């Protein structure tokens, strides 16, 4: 039994008892020594503000209910692994720029540190032992605060957006709907008044952003989910194709444990191959993810996706031919 489990068990014991609980019973219930029981009680008092009192006459510990309210463990208390997950989130938040919610998140960060200290896990040292690697991330750009402000205030945005594929910029008026942090980059889901539909914009591609006085058009959560969750990757929209991929038995050991899409379908062949079906709308991101598996994956369908992969592989091979 680890330190958290003992804290949780002691909390349940004191909450359920009508009379003070003896130290001997605490040691038995928590399966610990006298010294460990004392450290747990001290930690709960110091870090968790637990109102644990000692009754000398009855020789036991109890929760002080003089203020009328039943004491509860603070925050989200489940188990040690989830506290470690919170620390990972905390570290991720520290690296996410810029600090729109810094003031609101500060109490959460302090609480996480207190909970970790209560478990004698050494919160400060533990943060140095958790690593979050960020690959291919791009800075959110200088307009993050302005975009997030318009989103919060429900105001329209006038932007200039650089489209890398065409190497050109367009002027647009948007009604911001959601900010999305995806693969270490920030995106804005917004209703585009120029295209009269939902579109997704990479924040680092904004070359201008101006908050307007006009109220933003509000779309329902159902409309947003239909746009953002039906298709594969960041390229949202109503799915119009179903990719059918077949992975080799060796690669299947990894891919079969991965979640590519909430609506994916999977099956196994008699040869031990793993077959995956994924709905998609645009194929750009899907093509990149398929290519990284090289000869360990085959596109069974649809034909246009298979042809696209074939062409990409032929173009790649041409780069390595002897000159």
HELIX and SHEET records of a PDB file:
HELIX    1   1 UNK A    3  UNK A   16  1                                  14    
HELIX    2   2 UNK A   23  UNK A   30  1                                   8    
HELIX    3   3 UNK A   34  UNK A   48  1                                  15    
HELIX    4   4 UNK A   80  UNK A   95  1                                  16    
HELIX    5   5 UNK A  102  UNK A  118  1                                  17    
HELIX    6   6 UNK A  123  UNK A  127  1                                   5    
HELIX    7   7 UNK A  144  UNK A  153  1                                  10    
HELIX    8   8 UNK A  203  UNK A  205  5                                   3    
HELIX    9   9 UNK A  221  UNK A  228  1                                   8    
HELIX   10  10 UNK A  249  UNK A  255  1                                   7    
HELIX   11  11 UNK A  284  UNK A  291  1                                   8    
HELIX   12  12 UNK A  294  UNK A  296  5                                   3    
HELIX   13  13 UNK A  303  UNK A  319  1                                  17    
SHEET    1   A 2 UNK A  52  UNK A  55  0                                        
SHEET    2   A 2 UNK A  60  UNK A  63 -1                                        
SHEET    1   B 5 UNK A 197  UNK A 202  0                                        
SHEET    2   B 5 UNK A 185  UNK A 192 -1                                        
SHEET    3   B 5 UNK A 168  UNK A 182 -1                                        
SHEET    4   B 5 UNK A 155  UNK A 163 -1                                        
SHEET    5   B 5 UNK A 206  UNK A 215 -1                                        
SHEET    1   C 4 UNK A 265  UNK A 268  0                                        
SHEET    2   C 4 UNK A 274  UNK A 280 -1                                        
SHEET    3   C 4 UNK A 241  UNK A 247 -1                                        
SHEET    4   C 4 UNK A 297  UNK A 301 -1                                        
END                                                                             
